[in-house]
Amino acid sequence: MKSVKVLMIVGDFVEDYEAMVPFQALQVVGYTVDAVCPDRKSGDTVRTAIHDFEGDQTYSEKRGHNFQLNATFDSVKPESYDALLIPAGRAPEYLRLNARVLEIVRDFHNAGKPIAALCHGPQLLAAAGVLKGKKLNSYPACAPEVELAGGTFVKLGFEEAVTDGNLVTGPAWTAHPAWLRQFIDVVEKHTTKATAGGK
């Protein structure tokens, strides 16, 4: 099988686990993962936030690590990647204001490539206009955005994920095992089909 290349779009105060765990886990299975952020270059860092569930009505937020980027945003060519990964945290709420980020999301969607989004990640998908007719999950507070963007919000437990075609989503980092397992399955099927000459 051909090597798999994944683009991961992050920003300041991306959720710590949702950036670092997929970034490392996908490399463990042999994928190349390029982490980029608008207005940043390879070697620069973004600050992360740690979101936890401690009995409050919503998650708590604490300062996390500095996450080092390994690719430059301005050099991104979507056609050179097999899949897109969108972690959450605070980053999606401002990344969705970046026209180039939205263009990249649409490029992956229009090419039928796998897209994985977690927690608040679907905010980017909604802003890019790629959710119409899709069944997906997100952090529950984002359900209205999913519905307003034409998607169908699927209620899940916090350790579950859902796949609709090439889109894989889940509610939070608590779903990492299911979310990453489903994403890898979708990527493997997509790249096998592409290698065989399918679309």
PyMOL commands that set and color helices and strands:
alter all, ss='L'
color gray80, all
select helices_A, chain A and resi 16-28+73-75+78-80+91-95+99-110+122-128+140-148+173-195
alter helices_A, ss='H'
color red, helices_A
select strands_A, chain A and resi 5-9+14-15+32-36+45-52+60-68+83-86+115-118+135-136+152-153+162-164+167-170
alter strands_A, ss='S'
color yellow, strands_A
deselect
rebuild
show_as cartoon
